[in-house]
Amino acid sequence: MVKKPRGLFEGKPTRVALFYSMHYAIRAEKLAMEKGLRVKLIPIPRHLSSDCGVCLQHLASESERLREVLESAGVEYDRFEDL
């Protein structure tokens, strides 16, 4: 029996957006959800940063749309990284 991936991203490739502050990360999550993007705040993976904080996980296929949403709302971000 083949198990179907479950969860928000259904086993599809994801990326993370890193932010300069927790405030921007939380605002980005809210804006993205309002636009119908599938996102989730997660702890920043250690291989990406030693900072204590969160980043926004999202589908890799939706990275450009997320960038557009953030830039149009003036939400500053550091960078996008593959997971």
mmCIF file of the N, C-alpha and C atoms, coordinates in Angstrom:
data_MODEL
# 
_entry.id   MODEL 
# 
loop_
_atom_site.group_PDB 
_atom_site.id 
_atom_site.type_symbol 
_atom_site.label_atom_id 
_atom_site.label_alt_id 
_atom_site.label_comp_id 
_atom_site.label_asym_id 
_atom_site.label_entity_id 
_atom_site.label_seq_id 
_atom_site.pdbx_PDB_ins_code 
_atom_site.Cartn_x 
_atom_site.Cartn_y 
_atom_site.Cartn_z 
_atom_site.occupancy 
_atom_site.B_iso_or_equiv 
_atom_site.pdbx_formal_charge 
_atom_site.auth_seq_id 
_atom_site.auth_comp_id 
_atom_site.auth_asym_id 
_atom_site.auth_atom_id 
_atom_site.pdbx_PDB_model_num 
ATOM 1   N N  . MET A 1 1  ? 0.832  -1.167 0.000  1.00 0.00 ? 1  MET A N  1 
ATOM 2   C CA . MET A 1 1  ? 0.000  0.000  0.000  1.00 0.00 ? 1  MET A CA 1 
ATOM 3   C C  . MET A 1 1  ? 0.892  1.250  0.000  1.00 0.00 ? 1  MET A C  1 
ATOM 4   N N  . VAL A 1 2  ? 0.623  2.174  -0.894 1.00 0.00 ? 2  VAL A N  1 
ATOM 5   C CA . VAL A 1 2  ? 1.388  3.408  -0.979 1.00 0.00 ? 2  VAL A CA 1 
ATOM 6   C C  . VAL A 1 2  ? 0.736  4.454  -0.090 1.00 0.00 ? 2  VAL A C  1 
ATOM 7   N N  . LYS A 1 3  ? 1.546  5.040  0.785  1.00 0.00 ? 3  LYS A N  1 
ATOM 8   C CA . LYS A 1 3  ? 1.025  6.080  1.674  1.00 0.00 ? 3  LYS A CA 1 
ATOM 9   C C  . LYS A 1 3  ? 1.049  7.411  0.950  1.00 0.00 ? 3  LYS A C  1 
ATOM 10  N N  . LYS A 1 4  ? -0.028 8.153  1.043  1.00 0.00 ? 4  LYS A N  1 
ATOM 11  C CA . LYS A 1 4  ? -0.087 9.494  0.479  1.00 0.00 ? 4  LYS A CA 1 
ATOM 12  C C  . LYS A 1 4  ? 0.556  10.467 1.458  1.00 0.00 ? 4  LYS A C  1 
ATOM 13  N N  . PRO A 1 5  ? 1.387  11.388 0.933  1.00 0.00 ? 5  PRO A N  1 
ATOM 14  C CA . PRO A 1 5  ? 1.924  12.408 1.843  1.00 0.00 ? 5  PRO A CA 1 
ATOM 15  C C  . PRO A 1 5  ? 0.789  13.250 2.406  1.00 0.00 ? 5  PRO A C  1 
ATOM 16  N N  . ARG A 1 6  ? 0.904  13.588 3.660  1.00 0.00 ? 6  ARG A N  1 
ATOM 17  C CA . ARG A 1 6  ? -0.136 14.387 4.301  1.00 0.00 ? 6  ARG A CA 1 
ATOM 18  C C  . ARG A 1 6  ? 0.454  15.693 4.782  1.00 0.00 ? 6  ARG A C  1 
ATOM 19  N N  . GLY A 1 7  ? -0.403 16.619 5.007  1.00 0.00 ? 7  GLY A N  1 
ATOM 20  C CA . GLY A 1 7  ? 0.047  17.876 5.566  1.00 0.00 ? 7  GLY A CA 1 
ATOM 21  C C  . GLY A 1 7  ? -0.133 19.032 4.607  1.00 0.00 ? 7  GLY A C  1 
ATOM 22  N N  . LEU A 1 8  ? 0.318  20.153 5.059  1.00 0.00 ? 8  LEU A N  1 
ATOM 23  C CA . LEU A 1 8  ? 0.142  21.400 4.334  1.00 0.00 ? 8  LEU A CA 1 
ATOM 24  C C  . LEU A 1 8  ? 0.786  21.389 2.957  1.00 0.00 ? 8  LEU A C  1 
ATOM 25  N N  . PHE A 1 9  ? 1.972  20.813 2.846  1.00 0.00 ? 9  PHE A N  1 
ATOM 26  C CA . PHE A 1 9  ? 2.712  20.877 1.588  1.00 0.00 ? 9  PHE A CA 1 
ATOM 27  C C  . PHE A 1 9  ? 2.659  19.572 0.781  1.00 0.00 ? 9  PHE A C  1 
ATOM 28  N N  . GLU A 1 10 ? 2.043  18.558 1.322  1.00 0.00 ? 10 GLU A N  1 
ATOM 29  C CA . GLU A 1 10 ? 1.794  17.290 0.631  1.00 0.00 ? 10 GLU A CA 1 
ATOM 30  C C  . GLU A 1 10 ? 3.042  16.699 -0.019 1.00 0.00 ? 10 GLU A C  1 
ATOM 31  N N  . GLY A 1 11 ? 4.197  16.843 0.632  1.00 0.00 ? 11 GLY A N  1 
ATOM 32  C CA . GLY A 1 11 ? 5.432  16.257 0.137  1.00 0.00 ? 11 GLY A CA 1 
ATOM 33  C C  . GLY A 1 11 ? 6.075  16.995 -1.029 1.00 0.00 ? 11 GLY A C  1 
ATOM 34  N N  . LYS A 1 12 ? 5.556  18.155 -1.390 1.00 0.00 ? 12 LYS A N  1 
ATOM 35  C CA . LYS A 1 12 ? 6.123  18.926 -2.505 1.00 0.00 ? 12 LYS A CA 1 
ATOM 36  C C  . LYS A 1 12 ? 7.332  19.723 -2.011 1.00 0.00 ? 12 LYS A C  1 
ATOM 37  N N  . PRO A 1 13 ? 8.244  20.096 -2.932 1.00 0.00 ? 13 PRO A N  1 
ATOM 38  C CA . PRO A 1 13 ? 9.429  20.868 -2.542 1.00 0.00 ? 13 PRO A CA 1 
ATOM 39  C C  . PRO A 1 13 ? 9.045  22.203 -1.904 1.00 0.00 ? 13 PRO A C  1 
ATOM 40  N N  . THR A 1 14 ? 9.762  22.546 -0.837 1.00 0.00 ? 14 THR A N  1 
ATOM 41  C CA . THR A 1 14 ? 9.496  23.799 -0.141 1.00 0.00 ? 14 THR A CA 1 
ATOM 42  C C  . THR A 1 14 ? 10.757 24.644 -0.047 1.00 0.00 ? 14 THR A C  1 
ATOM 43  N N  . ARG A 1 15 ? 10.544 25.909 0.219  1.00 0.00 ? 15 ARG A N  1 
ATOM 44  C CA . ARG A 1 15 ? 11.604 26.878 0.465  1.00 0.00 ? 15 ARG A CA 1 
ATOM 45  C C  . ARG A 1 15 ? 11.245 27.624 1.733  1.00 0.00 ? 15 ARG A C  1 
ATOM 46  N N  . VAL A 1 16 ? 12.182 28.426 2.213  1.00 0.00 ? 16 VAL A N  1 
ATOM 47  C CA . VAL A 1 16 ? 11.899 29.291 3.348  1.00 0.00 ? 16 VAL A CA 1 
ATOM 48  C C  . VAL A 1 16 ? 12.300 30.715 3.016  1.00 0.00 ? 16 VAL A C  1 
ATOM 49  N N  . ALA A 1 17 ? 11.556 31.643 3.556  1.00 0.00 ? 17 ALA A N  1 
ATOM 50  C CA . ALA A 1 17 ? 11.894 33.058 3.476  1.00 0.00 ? 17 ALA A CA 1 
ATOM 51  C C  . ALA A 1 17 ? 12.407 33.455 4.849  1.00 0.00 ? 17 ALA A C  1 
ATOM 52  N N  . LEU A 1 18 ? 13.584 34.083 4.872  1.00 0.00 ? 18 LEU A N  1 
ATOM 53  C CA . LEU A 1 18 ? 14.170 34.557 6.119  1.00 0.00 ? 18 LEU A CA 1 
ATOM 54  C C  . LEU A 1 18 ? 13.980 36.062 6.216  1.00 0.00 ? 18 LEU A C  1 
ATOM 55  N N  . PHE A 1 19 ? 13.724 36.520 7.425  1.00 0.00 ? 19 PHE A N  1 
ATOM 56  C CA . PHE A 1 19 ? 13.386 37.922 7.658  1.00 0.00 ? 19 PHE A CA 1 
ATOM 57  C C  . PHE A 1 19 ? 14.346 38.552 8.651  1.00 0.00 ? 19 PHE A C  1 
ATOM 58  N N  . TYR A 1 20 ? 14.373 39.889 8.661  1.00 0.00 ? 20 TYR A N  1 
ATOM 59  C CA . TYR A 1 20 ? 15.233 40.636 9.563  1.00 0.00 ? 20 TYR A CA 1 
ATOM 60  C C  . TYR A 1 20 ? 14.666 40.717 10.975 1.00 0.00 ? 20 TYR A C  1 
ATOM 61  N N  . SER A 1 21 ? 13.383 40.469 11.115 1.00 0.00 ? 21 SER A N  1 
ATOM 62  C CA . SER A 1 21 ? 12.779 40.510 12.448 1.00 0.00 ? 21 SER A CA 1 
ATOM 63  C C  . SER A 1 21 ? 11.565 39.595 12.505 1.00 0.00 ? 21 SER A C  1 
ATOM 64  N N  . MET A 1 22 ? 11.204 39.231 13.713 1.00 0.00 ? 22 MET A N  1 
ATOM 65  C CA . MET A 1 22 ? 10.024 38.405 13.950 1.00 0.00 ? 22 MET A CA 1 
ATOM 66  C C  . MET A 1 22 ? 8.774  39.133 13.461 1.00 0.00 ? 22 MET A C  1 
ATOM 67  N N  . HIS A 1 23 ? 8.753  40.439 13.631 1.00 0.00 ? 23 HIS A N  1 
ATOM 68  C CA . HIS A 1 23 ? 7.617  41.253 13.192 1.00 0.00 ? 23 HIS A CA 1 
ATOM 69  C C  . HIS A 1 23 ? 7.354  41.050 11.696 1.00 0.00 ? 23 HIS A C  1 
ATOM 70  N N  . TYR A 1 24 ? 8.399  41.116 10.881 1.00 0.00 ? 24 TYR A N  1 
ATOM 71  C CA . TYR A 1 24 ? 8.233  40.933 9.440  1.00 0.00 ? 24 TYR A CA 1 
ATOM 72  C C  . TYR A 1 24 ? 7.764  39.509 9.102  1.00 0.00 ? 24 TYR A C  1 
ATOM 73  N N  . ALA A 1 25 ? 8.278  38.532 9.815  1.00 0.00 ? 25 ALA A N  1 
ATOM 74  C CA . ALA A 1 25 ? 7.884  37.145 9.557  1.00 0.00 ? 25 ALA A CA 1 
ATOM 75  C C  . ALA A 1 25 ? 6.398  36.937 9.832  1.00 0.00 ? 25 ALA A C  1 
ATOM 76  N N  . ILE A 1 26 ? 5.923  37.471 10.932 1.00 0.00 ? 26 ILE A N  1 
ATOM 77  C CA . ILE A 1 26 ? 4.508  37.319 11.289 1.00 0.00 ? 26 ILE A CA 1 
ATOM 78  C C  . ILE A 1 26 ? 3.621  38.073 10.302 1.00 0.00 ? 26 ILE A C  1 
ATOM 79  N N  . ARG A 1 27 ? 4.048  39.259 9.922  1.00 0.00 ? 27 ARG A N  1 
ATOM 80  C CA . ARG A 1 27 ? 3.285  40.040 8.940  1.00 0.00 ? 27 ARG A CA 1 
ATOM 81  C C  . ARG A 1 27 ? 3.246  39.318 7.593  1.00 0.00 ? 27 ARG A C  1 
ATOM 82  N N  . ALA A 1 28 ? 4.374  38.741 7.201  1.00 0.00 ? 28 ALA A N  1 
ATOM 83  C CA . ALA A 1 28 ? 4.450  38.014 5.935  1.00 0.00 ? 28 ALA A CA 1 
ATOM 84  C C  . ALA A 1 28 ? 3.504  36.816 5.936  1.00 0.00 ? 28 ALA A C  1 
ATOM 85  N N  . GLU A 1 29 ? 3.439  36.104 7.051  1.00 0.00 ? 29 GLU A N  1 
ATOM 86  C CA . GLU A 1 29 ? 2.529  34.958 7.147  1.00 0.00 ? 29 GLU A CA 1 
ATOM 87  C C  . GLU A 1 29 ? 1.090  35.412 6.939  1.00 0.00 ? 29 GLU A C  1 
ATOM 88  N N  . LYS A 1 30 ? 0.714  36.477 7.603  1.00 0.00 ? 30 LYS A N  1 
ATOM 89  C CA . LYS A 1 30 ? -0.659 36.985 7.497  1.00 0.00 ? 30 LYS A CA 1 
ATOM 90  C C  . LYS A 1 30 ? -0.988 37.393 6.062  1.00 0.00 ? 30 LYS A C  1 
ATOM 91  N N  . LEU A 1 31 ? -0.099 38.159 5.436  1.00 0.00 ? 31 LEU A N  1 
ATOM 92  C CA . LEU A 1 31 ? -0.332 38.611 4.058  1.00 0.00 ? 31 LEU A CA 1 
ATOM 93  C C  . LEU A 1 31 ? -0.416 37.438 3.086  1.00 0.00 ? 31 LEU A C  1 
ATOM 94  N N  . ALA A 1 32 ? 0.496  36.482 3.226  1.00 0.00 ? 32 ALA A N  1 
ATOM 95  C CA . ALA A 1 32 ? 0.516  35.328 2.332  1.00 0.00 ? 32 ALA A CA 1 
ATOM 96  C C  . ALA A 1 32 ? -0.769 34.513 2.458  1.00 0.00 ? 32 ALA A C  1 
ATOM 97  N N  . MET A 1 33 ? -1.219 34.316 3.683  1.00 0.00 ? 33 MET A N  1 
ATOM 98  C CA . MET A 1 33 ? -2.449 33.549 3.895  1.00 0.00 ? 33 MET A CA 1 
ATOM 99  C C  . MET A 1 33 ? -3.652 34.278 3.306  1.00 0.00 ? 33 MET A C  1 
ATOM 100 N N  . GLU A 1 34 ? -3.669 35.594 3.418  1.00 0.00 ? 34 GLU A N  1 
ATOM 101 C CA . GLU A 1 34 ? -4.760 36.378 2.833  1.00 0.00 ? 34 GLU A CA 1 
ATOM 102 C C  . GLU A 1 34 ? -4.798 36.234 1.308  1.00 0.00 ? 34 GLU A C  1 
ATOM 103 N N  . LYS A 1 35 ? -3.631 35.998 0.701  1.00 0.00 ? 35 LYS A N  1 
ATOM 104 C CA . LYS A 1 35 ? -3.542 35.826 -0.760 1.00 0.00 ? 35 LYS A CA 1 
ATOM 105 C C  . LYS A 1 35 ? -3.715 34.369 -1.177 1.00 0.00 ? 35 LYS A C  1 
ATOM 106 N N  . GLY A 1 36 ? -3.977 33.495 -0.223 1.00 0.00 ? 36 GLY A N  1 
ATOM 107 C CA . GLY A 1 36 ? -4.231 32.093 -0.546 1.00 0.00 ? 36 GLY A CA 1 
ATOM 108 C C  . GLY A 1 36 ? -2.991 31.237 -0.706 1.00 0.00 ? 36 GLY A C  1 
ATOM 109 N N  . LEU A 1 37 ? -1.830 31.734 -0.286 1.00 0.00 ? 37 LEU A N  1 
ATOM 110 C CA . LEU A 1 37 ? -0.600 30.941 -0.364 1.00 0.00 ? 37 LEU A CA 1 
ATOM 111 C C  . LEU A 1 37 ? -0.520 30.019 0.844  1.00 0.00 ? 37 LEU A C  1 
ATOM 112 N N  . ARG A 1 38 ? 0.026  28.836 0.631  1.00 0.00 ? 38 ARG A N  1 
ATOM 113 C CA . ARG A 1 38 ? 0.204  27.889 1.731  1.00 0.00 ? 38 ARG A CA 1 
ATOM 114 C C  . ARG A 1 38 ? 1.544  28.187 2.397  1.00 0.00 ? 38 ARG A C  1 
ATOM 115 N N  . VAL A 1 39 ? 1.502  28.631 3.627  1.00 0.00 ? 39 VAL A N  1 
ATOM 116 C CA . VAL A 1 39 ? 2.711  29.000 4.362  1.00 0.00 ? 39 VAL A CA 1 
ATOM 117 C C  . VAL A 1 39 ? 2.629  28.506 5.799  1.00 0.00 ? 39 VAL A C  1 
ATOM 118 N N  . LYS A 1 40 ? 3.813  28.437 6.424  1.00 0.00 ? 40 LYS A N  1 
ATOM 119 C CA . LYS A 1 40 ? 3.874  28.011 7.825  1.00 0.00 ? 40 LYS A CA 1 
ATOM 120 C C  . LYS A 1 40 ? 5.121  28.622 8.465  1.00 0.00 ? 40 LYS A C  1 
ATOM 121 N N  . LEU A 1 41 ? 4.955  29.250 9.616  1.00 0.00 ? 41 LEU A N  1 
ATOM 122 C CA . LEU A 1 41 ? 6.104  29.738 10.369 1.00 0.00 ? 41 LEU A CA 1 
ATOM 123 C C  . LEU A 1 41 ? 6.778  28.555 11.048 1.00 0.00 ? 41 LEU A C  1 
ATOM 124 N N  . ILE A 1 42 ? 8.097  28.439 10.853 1.00 0.00 ? 42 ILE A N  1 
ATOM 125 C CA . ILE A 1 42 ? 8.874  27.364 11.468 1.00 0.00 ? 42 ILE A CA 1 
ATOM 126 C C  . ILE A 1 42 ? 10.166 27.948 12.042 1.00 0.00 ? 42 ILE A C  1 
ATOM 127 N N  . PRO A 1 43 ? 10.798 27.239 12.980 1.00 0.00 ? 43 PRO A N  1 
ATOM 128 C CA . PRO A 1 43 ? 12.104 27.700 13.464 1.00 0.00 ? 43 PRO A CA 1 
ATOM 129 C C  . PRO A 1 43 ? 13.110 27.717 12.308 1.00 0.00 ? 43 PRO A C  1 
ATOM 130 N N  . ILE A 1 44 ? 14.008 28.687 12.316 1.00 0.00 ? 44 ILE A N  1 
ATOM 131 C CA . ILE A 1 44 ? 15.026 28.760 11.263 1.00 0.00 ? 44 ILE A CA 1 
ATOM 132 C C  . ILE A 1 44 ? 15.943 27.545 11.383 1.00 0.00 ? 44 ILE A C  1 
ATOM 133 N N  . PRO A 1 45 ? 16.106 26.768 10.306 1.00 0.00 ? 45 PRO A N  1 
ATOM 134 C CA . PRO A 1 45 ? 17.028 25.620 10.351 1.00 0.00 ? 45 PRO A CA 1 
ATOM 135 C C  . PRO A 1 45 ? 18.449 26.089 10.671 1.00 0.00 ? 45 PRO A C  1 
ATOM 136 N N  . ARG A 1 46 ? 19.139 25.362 11.510 1.00 0.00 ? 46 ARG A N  1 
ATOM 137 C CA . ARG A 1 46 ? 20.479 25.758 11.958 1.00 0.00 ? 46 ARG A CA 1 
ATOM 138 C C  . ARG A 1 46 ? 21.474 25.912 10.816 1.00 0.00 ? 46 ARG A C  1 
ATOM 139 N N  . HIS A 1 47 ? 21.316 25.129 9.756  1.00 0.00 ? 47 HIS A N  1 
ATOM 140 C CA . HIS A 1 47 ? 22.274 25.239 8.645  1.00 0.00 ? 47 HIS A CA 1 
ATOM 141 C C  . HIS A 1 47 ? 22.101 26.541 7.860  1.00 0.00 ? 47 HIS A C  1 
ATOM 142 N N  . LEU A 1 48 ? 21.020 27.266 8.103  1.00 0.00 ? 48 LEU A N  1 
ATOM 143 C CA . LEU A 1 48 ? 20.792 28.543 7.425  1.00 0.00 ? 48 LEU A CA 1 
ATOM 144 C C  . LEU A 1 48 ? 21.166 29.738 8.286  1.00 0.00 ? 48 LEU A C  1 
ATOM 145 N N  . SER A 1 49 ? 21.009 29.608 9.590  1.00 0.00 ? 49 SER A N  1 
ATOM 146 C CA . SER A 1 49 ? 21.321 30.730 10.475 1.00 0.00 ? 49 SER A CA 1 
ATOM 147 C C  . SER A 1 49 ? 21.405 30.240 11.913 1.00 0.00 ? 49 SER A C  1 
ATOM 148 N N  . SER A 1 50 ? 22.301 30.860 12.662 1.00 0.00 ? 50 SER A N  1 
ATOM 149 C CA . SER A 1 50 ? 22.403 30.519 14.081 1.00 0.00 ? 50 SER A CA 1 
ATOM 150 C C  . SER A 1 50 ? 21.503 31.419 14.921 1.00 0.00 ? 50 SER A C  1 
ATOM 151 N N  . ASP A 1 51 ? 20.846 32.372 14.254 1.00 0.00 ? 51 ASP A N  1 
ATOM 152 C CA . ASP A 1 51 ? 19.933 33.265 14.970 1.00 0.00 ? 51 ASP A CA 1 
ATOM 153 C C  . ASP A 1 51 ? 18.766 32.481 15.532 1.00 0.00 ? 51 ASP A C  1 
ATOM 154 N N  . CYS A 1 52 ? 18.267 32.981 16.610 1.00 0.00 ? 52 CYS A N  1 
ATOM 155 C CA . CYS A 1 52 ? 17.075 32.403 17.203 1.00 0.00 ? 52 CYS A CA 1 
ATOM 156 C C  . CYS A 1 52 ? 15.890 33.104 16.550 1.00 0.00 ? 52 CYS A C  1 
ATOM 157 N N  . GLY A 1 53 ? 15.016 32.393 15.904 1.00 0.00 ? 53 GLY A N  1 
ATOM 158 C CA . GLY A 1 53 ? 13.886 33.039 15.269 1.00 0.00 ? 53 GLY A CA 1 
ATOM 159 C C  . GLY A 1 53 ? 13.110 32.094 14.389 1.00 0.00 ? 53 GLY A C  1 
ATOM 160 N N  . VAL A 1 54 ? 12.260 32.673 13.583 1.00 0.00 ? 54 VAL A N  1 
ATOM 161 C CA . VAL A 1 54 ? 11.409 31.881 12.706 1.00 0.00 ? 54 VAL A CA 1 
ATOM 162 C C  . VAL A 1 54 ? 11.579 32.332 11.257 1.00 0.00 ? 54 VAL A C  1 
ATOM 163 N N  . CYS A 1 55 ? 11.182 31.452 10.369 1.00 0.00 ? 55 CYS A N  1 
ATOM 164 C CA . CYS A 1 55 ? 11.170 31.758 8.942  1.00 0.00 ? 55 CYS A CA 1 
ATOM 165 C C  . CYS A 1 55 ? 9.833  31.267 8.386  1.00 0.00 ? 55 CYS A C  1 
ATOM 166 N N  . LEU A 1 56 ? 9.565  31.612 7.154  1.00 0.00 ? 56 LEU A N  1 
ATOM 167 C CA . LEU A 1 56 ? 8.276  31.275 6.553  1.00 0.00 ? 56 LEU A CA 1 
ATOM 168 C C  . LEU A 1 56 ? 8.477  30.193 5.498  1.00 0.00 ? 56 LEU A C  1 
ATOM 169 N N  . GLN A 1 57 ? 8.020  28.987 5.808  1.00 0.00 ? 57 GLN A N  1 
ATOM 170 C CA . GLN A 1 57 ? 8.097  27.877 4.858  1.00 0.00 ? 57 GLN A CA 1 
ATOM 171 C C  . GLN A 1 57 ? 6.949  28.005 3.876  1.00 0.00 ? 57 GLN A C  1 
ATOM 172 N N  . HIS A 1 58 ? 7.235  27.718 2.607  1.00 0.00 ? 58 HIS A N  1 
ATOM 173 C CA . HIS A 1 58 ? 6.222  27.814 1.558  1.00 0.00 ? 58 HIS A CA 1 
ATOM 174 C C  . HIS A 1 58 ? 6.582  26.876 0.418  1.00 0.00 ? 58 HIS A C  1 
ATOM 175 N N  . LEU A 1 59 ? 5.634  26.643 -0.470 1.00 0.00 ? 59 LEU A N  1 
ATOM 176 C CA . LEU A 1 59 ? 5.907  25.808 -1.641 1.00 0.00 ? 59 LEU A CA 1 
ATOM 177 C C  . LEU A 1 59 ? 6.925  26.504 -2.535 1.00 0.00 ? 59 LEU A C  1 
ATOM 178 N N  . ALA A 1 60 ? 7.902  25.754 -3.014 1.00 0.00 ? 60 ALA A N  1 
ATOM 179 C CA . ALA A 1 60 ? 8.917  26.326 -3.900 1.00 0.00 ? 60 ALA A CA 1 
ATOM 180 C C  . ALA A 1 60 ? 8.272  26.928 -5.143 1.00 0.00 ? 60 ALA A C  1 
ATOM 181 N N  . SER A 1 61 ? 7.221  26.318 -5.606 1.00 0.00 ? 61 SER A N  1 
ATOM 182 C CA . SER A 1 61 ? 6.539  26.808 -6.809 1.00 0.00 ? 61 SER A CA 1 
ATOM 183 C C  . SER A 1 61 ? 5.832  28.144 -6.586 1.00 0.00 ? 61 SER A C  1 
ATOM 184 N N  . GLU A 1 62 ? 5.668  28.556 -5.327 1.00 0.00 ? 62 GLU A N  1 
ATOM 185 C CA . GLU A 1 62 ? 4.987  29.810 -5.018 1.00 0.00 ? 62 GLU A CA 1 
ATOM 186 C C  . GLU A 1 62 ? 5.945  30.913 -4.557 1.00 0.00 ? 62 GLU A C  1 
ATOM 187 N N  . SER A 1 63 ? 7.256  30.687 -4.700 1.00 0.00 ? 63 SER A N  1 
ATOM 188 C CA . SER A 1 63 ? 8.242  31.669 -4.240 1.00 0.00 ? 63 SER A CA 1 
ATOM 189 C C  . SER A 1 63 ? 8.091  33.023 -4.917 1.00 0.00 ? 63 SER A C  1 
ATOM 190 N N  . GLU A 1 64 ? 7.930  33.039 -6.220 1.00 0.00 ? 64 GLU A N  1 
ATOM 191 C CA . GLU A 1 64 ? 7.816  34.317 -6.923 1.00 0.00 ? 64 GLU A CA 1 
ATOM 192 C C  . GLU A 1 64 ? 6.573  35.077 -6.498 1.00 0.00 ? 64 GLU A C  1 
ATOM 193 N N  . ARG A 1 65 ? 5.476  34.375 -6.347 1.00 0.00 ? 65 ARG A N  1 
ATOM 194 C CA . ARG A 1 65 ? 4.237  35.021 -5.899 1.00 0.00 ? 65 ARG A CA 1 
ATOM 195 C C  . ARG A 1 65 ? 4.415  35.587 -4.497 1.00 0.00 ? 65 ARG A C  1 
ATOM 196 N N  . LEU A 1 66 ? 5.080  34.836 -3.621 1.00 0.00 ? 66 LEU A N  1 
ATOM 197 C CA . LEU A 1 66 ? 5.325  35.320 -2.263 1.00 0.00 ? 66 LEU A CA 1 
ATOM 198 C C  . LEU A 1 66 ? 6.201  36.571 -2.292 1.00 0.00 ? 66 LEU A C  1 
ATOM 199 N N  . ARG A 1 67 ? 7.236  36.575 -3.108 1.00 0.00 ? 67 ARG A N  1 
ATOM 200 C CA . ARG A 1 67 ? 8.091  37.773 -3.249 1.00 0.00 ? 67 ARG A CA 1 
ATOM 201 C C  . ARG A 1 67 ? 7.262  38.989 -3.651 1.00 0.00 ? 67 ARG A C  1 
ATOM 202 N N  . GLU A 1 68 ? 6.389  38.786 -4.632 1.00 0.00 ? 68 GLU A N  1 
ATOM 203 C CA . GLU A 1 68 ? 5.536  39.884 -5.107 1.00 0.00 ? 68 GLU A CA 1 
ATOM 204 C C  . GLU A 1 68 ? 4.648  40.414 -3.985 1.00 0.00 ? 68 GLU A C  1 
ATOM 205 N N  . VAL A 1 69 ? 4.061  39.513 -3.214 1.00 0.00 ? 69 VAL A N  1 
ATOM 206 C CA . VAL A 1 69 ? 3.188  39.900 -2.108 1.00 0.00 ? 69 VAL A CA 1 
ATOM 207 C C  . VAL A 1 69 ? 3.983  40.707 -1.081 1.00 0.00 ? 69 VAL A C  1 
ATOM 208 N N  . LEU A 1 70 ? 5.169  40.221 -0.714 1.00 0.00 ? 70 LEU A N  1 
ATOM 209 C CA . LEU A 1 70 ? 5.981  40.897 0.291  1.00 0.00 ? 70 LEU A CA 1 
ATOM 210 C C  . LEU A 1 70 ? 6.438  42.275 -0.194 1.00 0.00 ? 70 LEU A C  1 
ATOM 211 N N  . GLU A 1 71 ? 6.918  42.334 -1.423 1.00 0.00 ? 71 GLU A N  1 
ATOM 212 C CA . GLU A 1 71 ? 7.422  43.598 -1.946 1.00 0.00 ? 71 GLU A CA 1 
ATOM 213 C C  . GLU A 1 71 ? 6.317  44.626 -2.126 1.00 0.00 ? 71 GLU A C  1 
ATOM 214 N N  . SER A 1 72 ? 5.157  44.189 -2.570 1.00 0.00 ? 72 SER A N  1 
ATOM 215 C CA . SER A 1 72 ? 4.057  45.143 -2.756 1.00 0.00 ? 72 SER A CA 1 
ATOM 216 C C  . SER A 1 72 ? 3.552  45.700 -1.420 1.00 0.00 ? 72 SER A C  1 
ATOM 217 N N  . ALA A 1 73 ? 3.741  44.932 -0.336 1.00 0.00 ? 73 ALA A N  1 
ATOM 218 C CA . ALA A 1 73 ? 3.300  45.380 0.989  1.00 0.00 ? 73 ALA A CA 1 
ATOM 219 C C  . ALA A 1 73 ? 4.430  46.057 1.770  1.00 0.00 ? 73 ALA A C  1 
ATOM 220 N N  . GLY A 1 74 ? 5.626  46.105 1.189  1.00 0.00 ? 74 GLY A N  1 
ATOM 221 C CA . GLY A 1 74 ? 6.749  46.737 1.878  1.00 0.00 ? 74 GLY A CA 1 
ATOM 222 C C  . GLY A 1 74 ? 7.323  45.918 3.017  1.00 0.00 ? 74 GLY A C  1 
ATOM 223 N N  . VAL A 1 75 ? 7.145  44.590 2.964  1.00 0.00 ? 75 VAL A N  1 
ATOM 224 C CA . VAL A 1 75 ? 7.694  43.718 4.004  1.00 0.00 ? 75 VAL A CA 1 
ATOM 225 C C  . VAL A 1 75 ? 9.126  43.344 3.612  1.00 0.00 ? 75 VAL A C  1 
ATOM 226 N N  . GLU A 1 76 ? 10.081 43.743 4.435  1.00 0.00 ? 76 GLU A N  1 
ATOM 227 C CA . GLU A 1 76 ? 11.481 43.462 4.150  1.00 0.00 ? 76 GLU A CA 1 
ATOM 228 C C  . GLU A 1 76 ? 11.816 42.016 4.510  1.00 0.00 ? 76 GLU A C  1 
ATOM 229 N N  . TYR A 1 77 ? 12.614 41.382 3.654  1.00 0.00 ? 77 TYR A N  1 
ATOM 230 C CA . TYR A 1 77 ? 13.075 40.022 3.925  1.00 0.00 ? 77 TYR A CA 1 
ATOM 231 C C  . TYR A 1 77 ? 14.560 39.935 3.601  1.00 0.00 ? 77 TYR A C  1 
ATOM 232 N N  . ASP A 1 78 ? 15.218 38.957 4.183  1.00 0.00 ? 78 ASP A N  1 
ATOM 233 C CA . ASP A 1 78 ? 16.638 38.780 3.969  1.00 0.00 ? 78 ASP A CA 1 
ATOM 234 C C  . ASP A 1 78 ? 16.886 38.014 2.682  1.00 0.00 ? 78 ASP A C  1 
ATOM 235 N N  . ARG A 1 79 ? 16.346 36.787 2.619  1.00 0.00 ? 79 ARG A N  1 
ATOM 236 C CA . ARG A 1 79 ? 16.556 35.955 1.431  1.00 0.00 ? 79 ARG A CA 1 
ATOM 237 C C  . ARG A 1 79 ? 15.616 34.755 1.438  1.00 0.00 ? 79 ARG A C  1 
ATOM 238 N N  . PHE A 1 80 ? 15.592 34.050 0.321  1.00 0.00 ? 80 PHE A N  1 
ATOM 239 C CA . PHE A 1 80 ? 14.847 32.812 0.181  1.00 0.00 ? 80 PHE A CA 1 
ATOM 240 C C  . PHE A 1 80 ? 15.863 31.683 0.033  1.00 0.00 ? 80 PHE A C  1 
ATOM 241 N N  . GLU A 1 81 ? 15.603 30.553 0.670  1.00 0.00 ? 81 GLU A N  1 
ATOM 242 C CA . GLU A 1 81 ? 16.502 29.408 0.622  1.00 0.00 ? 81 GLU A CA 1 
ATOM 243 C C  . GLU A 1 81 ? 15.708 28.122 0.413  1.00 0.00 ? 81 GLU A C  1 
ATOM 244 N N  . ASP A 1 82 ? 16.306 27.174 -0.299 1.00 0.00 ? 82 ASP A N  1 
ATOM 245 C CA . ASP A 1 82 ? 15.711 25.846 -0.462 1.00 0.00 ? 82 ASP A CA 1 
ATOM 246 C C  . ASP A 1 82 ? 15.874 25.062 0.829  1.00 0.00 ? 82 ASP A C  1 
ATOM 247 N N  . LEU A 1 83 ? 14.929 24.191 1.081  1.00 0.00 ? 83 LEU A N  1 
ATOM 248 C CA . LEU A 1 83 ? 15.054 23.284 2.247  1.00 0.00 ? 83 LEU A CA 1 
ATOM 249 C C  . LEU A 1 83 ? 15.546 21.942 1.798  1.00 0.00 ? 83 LEU A C  1 
# 
